[in-house]
Amino acid sequence: MEKLITDNHLFIICFGFGIVSIIAGLIMRKFPPKKINALYGYRTSSSMKNQERWDFAQFYSSKEMIKIGLINIVVSFIGFLDNLTGTISMILGLTIMILSIIVLLFRVENSIKKKFK
């Protein structure tokens, strides 16, 4: 029986997350939040300490979101290389997505710490 693309959870999760990450990164690159706020932008306690940190965090995080999105799109095609079961495929896709978010936070926070000692 032929497997549908909608049955490929690894592809759907990673590809979808990749597209959303790229779009979010491009929007933040084109329309960065000008002032520190609680609604829009890369908001962590370290990025909101002052305006200079805020501006740097918005620029750097948008760049990282685009990179992580592209990586997720490439990784999503692993779903076509192997015949993973639905549950394994879903767990793997969700794990990759969560790890991508952790890597994004880690990279941006480390860059903020290095730039603003």
N, C-alpha and C positions, 0 to 999 in steps of 0.2 A: 504494500500500500504506500502511496506517495505521501510524503510528509509536507504539510503546508508551512509556509513561512510564519504564519501566526502560531504554529506549534513550537517554534524555535524560540524559547524564552530567553536564552543567552543573547541571541541576535536582537530581539525586540528590546530588551532592557538596556543593553550596552549601546545599541544604535540610537535608541530614543534618548537616553541620557546624554549621549555625545552630541546629538543635535540640539537639545535644550541647553547644554553647557556652552556650545558655540554661539547660539543666539544670545544667551545671557551675557557672555563675554563681549560680543560685538555691541550689544546695547549699552553695556557699561563703558565700553571704549568710546562710543559715539556720544553718549549722554551721561557722563559721569556725574554723580551727585556733587554739587558744588560745596555744600556745607554739611557738617556732621549732622546726621539725623537718625531717627530710630525706625525709619520706614524702608529706605532704599540704599543699597550699596553693600560693600563688604564691611560688616559691622561686628567687630570684636572689641574687647576692652582695650587691647593695645592699639588698634587702628583708630579708636575714638578719643585718644588722649589729647591730641591737638590737631589743628588743621593740616599741618605739614605731613604728619603721619597718615591722616585720612586721605589726603590727595595721593600720596605714594601707594597706599593700600588699594585704592580704587584702580589705579593704573596697573599695578603689578598683578592684582587678582584677576583683572579682565584678561590679561595676557595668559595667565595660567589656566583660566577657564577654557580658553580657546584651545590650548595645548592638550588639556585633559580630555576635552571633547573629541579632538581628532584621534587621540590614542584610543578612546572608547569605541569610536567608529571602526577603527582598524581591528581592535580586539573582538568586536561583535561578529566578525566573519569567521572566528574560530568555531562558532556554532554550526557552521556548514561543513567543517572538516571531520567532525566526529559524530557518531550517532549517540548522543547523550539522551538519557531519559528526561522526561519533562521536569521531574522534581530536581534532579541533579543540575539540569540546565538553568532552572530558575534560581537555585541556591548559588550557583556559580555566577550568574548575572548580577544578582543582588550583592554578592560579596565583592565583585569587581567594582560595582557602583559605590558601595560604602567605602572601600579602600581608596577610590578616586577622590572622594570628598575629604577623607583624612589626609591624603597626600597634598591636596590643594591647600587645606588649612595649615599643614605643617610647613609647606614651602613658603606660603605668604607670611606666616608668623615669623619664621626664621629670617626672611628677608627684612621684615620690619625691625627685628632685633639687631641685625647686622648694621642696618643703615642708621638706626637711632639708638646708639649704645647708652 
